């Protein structure tokens, strides 16, 4: 189950934040999505292959810094590891979904 929440912006759009668990290892990945509404935000994630993503409740809404990060990204979709260790920068979603390089 993903931990997350949302914030409604003055223009009517929303920023949805989800903390998804890592399949292997500790912690997770914090994903932020900017969209017209919550349903569209979750649809954007599902279209990228994250099929089992649901938002129930508002237990971990995005912070003002997270809202600023996603609004300033051209795709409106960013992530970083959670919990944030050492001030990691936000990454575009393409960096998360990119296949691992083989050696």
Long-range contacts (C-beta under 8 A, 24 or more apart in sequence): 1-54, 1-56, 2-53, 2-54, 2-55, 3-59, 3-60, 4-55, 4-59, 4-60, 4-61, 5-55, 5-57, 5-58, 5-59, 5-60, 5-61, 5-62, 6-38, 6-41, 6-55, 6-58, 6-61, 6-62, 7-61, 7-62, 7-67, 9-67, 12-36, 13-37, 14-38, 14-41, 15-41, 15-62, 15-66, 15-67, 15-70, 15-71, 16-41, 16-42, 16-55, 16-62, 17-60, 17-61, 17-62, 17-66, 18-45, 18-53, 18-55, 19-60, 19-82, 20-50, 20-53, 27-81, 27-82, 27-83, 28-81, 28-82, 29-79, 29-80, 29-81, 29-82, 29-96, 30-66, 30-79, 30-80, 30-81, 30-82, 30-84, 31-77, 31-78, 31-79, 31-93, 31-96, 32-62, 32-66, 32-67, 32-69, 32-70, 32-77, 32-78, 32-79, 32-90, 33-70, 33-76, 33-77, 34-70, 34-71, 34-76, 34-77, 35-76, 44-77, 48-93, 48-97, 49-97
